[in-house]
């Protein structure tokens, strides 16, 4: 396992722009040229989670950054239309993404996921084997049935009282702003006004429901995702903040050791929201890794990314 500690630098010049689109019920940013790169946000989140890093990556990739169903500008998922009964959970999100990728005629892609976007992305690959992942980027995400759960979040396991308390903690603006103060270290790069963009009425509802379901039954929620890890023979870069209060660096090390082909990059003075706290480093490490591990020899021999 290789581990890189990094500070990063600002990229020169103006990055390409991302434009706004809507297909198959999902709104998304898209821009750039090259192989498709699908980037998925976590909780709380929206397509803005990856927007800054995505603009940089659009120099070399066809970047697609959706709002998951019920987040950002996307309407909540329609279970009947999706033929699923998963209570707005990762399988339903994976099917919605499949419908989007089908509209965009994408079969081979690079795939990234931050936080909840990690298990959603792996569920997409598990449910729809038609997709070939050339490389993965996983950021501050849980893919195990038995992660460390911080004490305030353990109320999810308390019947009735736990549901009400959890909704106040993870389904309201004051509760999630408290999470921001706990989870974000680089607030100059990711100020609270940017965090507030994720807190739409629908996004608040989705966030607490998904949080609660995940933590109330981790075994059922993550069993299939964890079982996939040793078979996921895809070059993977894992990005982590050294001051993440939810998923400590030990969790990153465990994830890298569970994957057949993974490299870990740890970002100094960074909390949980890695793509927003360190967009330049997120883009630079991702691009350098993908070009070194998955590109043609001619392209991989070029000098490393200037992000």
C-alpha angles and dihedrals in degrees: 000000000000120000126194125191111203145182101182134198140241118275120242122243130007117309121228117272127248119221129210123250142163129211135153091007096303128107116214148166117241135178147128134055134265133058116350117267116191114198120192127198130221138216121334093015152105138192087293088074090077100023098104095042090042093056089056093046090050087078088076107014143050093246119206117185114177134190103236115234111293094013129099110343096339118106118236114277119269106229093194093053091047093048089228135116102200102125094245090308135146097283091055091047090050091053091049089052090049089056090050094048090047089055090049092047093236120154105147117048151141112252133206133182134182119200107320089008088072097064091037091055093048090047088055090056092045097050097039111040090177087085118088115203113208093188141348135220115195119187126193094325138147119227099162135091093226111043124155107269117204113238098250090056094052090081087084088081094057110097116242096339090056093054094052094044092046092052090055091048101043105018104053134069094240092049094048093044086057087052089052092055090050099042107038121077102167098056094160090066094037109032121185092254088065091047090052090062088073094054102086117151092254092043091054090052093048093045098057093041094052093041091051096046092048096050097038092059113014094162095060094036098053106023096101093042093051091047089057096057101082090047095048098103095176125121104260134187116200116204120199141171116233090220100046105143094197103043112026122205089264087068090054091050091050091051093050091049091051094054121078096225116019140139126199126219116187118198118213121235091007129132132198102301096071101165092050098039094046109019095155094050091043091054095041097049092044094050095044091050095046093047093047096045108029110022130092114275091251093056095039091055092064118103115279124272118291093212 
